[in-house]
């Protein structure tokens, strides 16, 4: 879809802080994160809902691999995941490592206090969390 922001990110028309990329999927930092390392995992092809993705098991397998990578890199087993699908009408899964105070942060974020990610913060997170396709 031409006016879908996630499609534009997947096509490289809008820059993103990439955590992972292969031919079918892209994981990138949320620019208004709920917590440190908040990552969105999307299919590059446009599907409105996660449940519309053919072979959705491959998508969830990738999300699991990224979450396990986050656990290893942060030495923290907690990686919050959720599927909202209401802000952007493109299938996406949120993965949030080190979200120990996640419920409080989510509550504040819903109340409108999400702060924009700075380039410096993004580079520090990418240095720690980036995963290369195998």
C-alpha positions in Angstrom: 0.0 0.0 0.0 1.4 3.3 -1.1 0.3 5.3 2.0 1.2 2.6 4.6 4.1 3.9 6.7 5.4 0.4 7.4 5.3 -0.5 3.6 7.4 2.7 3.0 9.8 1.7 5.7 10.1 -1.9 4.3 10.8 -0.4 0.8 13.5 1.9 2.2 11.5 5.1 1.4 11.5 6.0 5.1 14.6 5.4 7.2 14.4 3.1 10.2 16.7 1.8 12.9 16.9 -1.8 11.8 17.5 -4.6 14.2 17.0 -7.4 11.7 16.2 -7.8 8.0 15.8 -10.6 5.5 13.9 -11.0 2.2 10.5 -11.3 3.9 10.7 -9.5 7.3 12.0 -6.4 8.9 12.5 -5.6 12.6 13.2 -2.0 13.6 13.1 0.2 16.7 9.8 1.9 17.5 10.5 5.7 17.3 8.2 6.3 20.3 9.1 3.3 22.4 7.2 2.0 25.4 10.5 1.0 26.9 14.2 0.5 26.0 14.7 -1.7 22.9 11.1 -1.6 21.8 11.1 -3.3 18.4 8.5 -3.8 15.7 8.6 -6.9 13.6 6.8 -6.7 10.3 6.3 -8.6 7.1 7.7 -6.6 4.1 4.6 -7.4 2.1 1.5 -5.6 3.2 -1.0 -7.6 5.3 -3.4 -5.7 7.5 -3.6 -8.3 10.2 -1.0 -10.8 11.5 -3.5 -13.5 10.9 -3.6 -12.8 7.2 0.1 -13.7 6.7 0.6 -16.9 4.8 2.8 -19.3 6.8 2.3 -17.2 9.9 4.3 -19.8 11.8 7.4 -18.6 10.0 6.7 -15.1 11.2 6.2 -16.2 14.8 9.4 -18.4 14.6 11.3 -15.3 13.6 9.8 -13.3 16.4 10.8 -16.1 18.8 14.4 -16.0 17.4 14.6 -12.2 17.9 13.2 -12.4 21.4 15.7 -15.2 22.3 18.5 -13.0 20.9 17.3 -10.1 23.1 17.3 -12.4 26.1 20.9 -13.4 25.4 22.1 -9.9 24.7 20.4 -8.3 27.7 20.9 -11.2 30.1 17.2 -10.8 30.9 14.6 -13.4 30.3 11.7 -10.9 30.1 10.8 -9.9 26.6 7.2 -8.6 26.4 5.4 -9.2 23.2 2.1 -8.0 22.0 0.0 -7.6 18.9 -2.1 -4.5 18.7 -2.6 -3.7 15.0 -4.7 -0.6 15.6 -2.2 2.3 15.2 -0.8 1.2 11.8 -2.9 -1.1 9.5 0.0 -3.3 8.7 0.7 -6.5 10.5 3.2 -6.1 13.3 4.4 -7.6 16.5 5.9 -5.5 19.3 8.9 -7.1 21.1 10.2 -5.2 24.2 13.3 -6.5 26.0 14.1 -5.5 29.5 10.6 -4.3 30.2 10.7 -4.9 33.9 8.5 -1.8 34.5 6.5 -2.4 31.3 3.0 -2.1 32.7 3.7 1.3 34.3 5.4 2.4 31.1 2.6 1.2 28.9 0.1 3.0 31.1 2.0 6.2 30.9 2.4 5.8 27.1 -1.3 5.3 26.6 -1.7 8.5 28.6 0.3 10.3 25.9 3.8 10.5 27.5 5.8 8.4 25.0 9.1 10.1 24.2 10.6 10.1 20.8 13.7 7.9 20.4 16.9 9.9 19.7 19.4 8.9 17.1 22.0 8.4 19.8 19.7 6.2 21.8 18.9 4.2 18.7 22.5 3.6 17.8 23.3 2.4 21.3 20.4 0.0 21.2 21.3 -1.3 17.8 24.9 -1.9 18.9 23.6 -4.1 21.6 20.6 -5.8 19.9 21.3 -6.1 16.2 20.8 -9.6 14.7 22.0 -10.6 11.3 20.0 -12.9 9.0 21.4 -16.4 8.7 
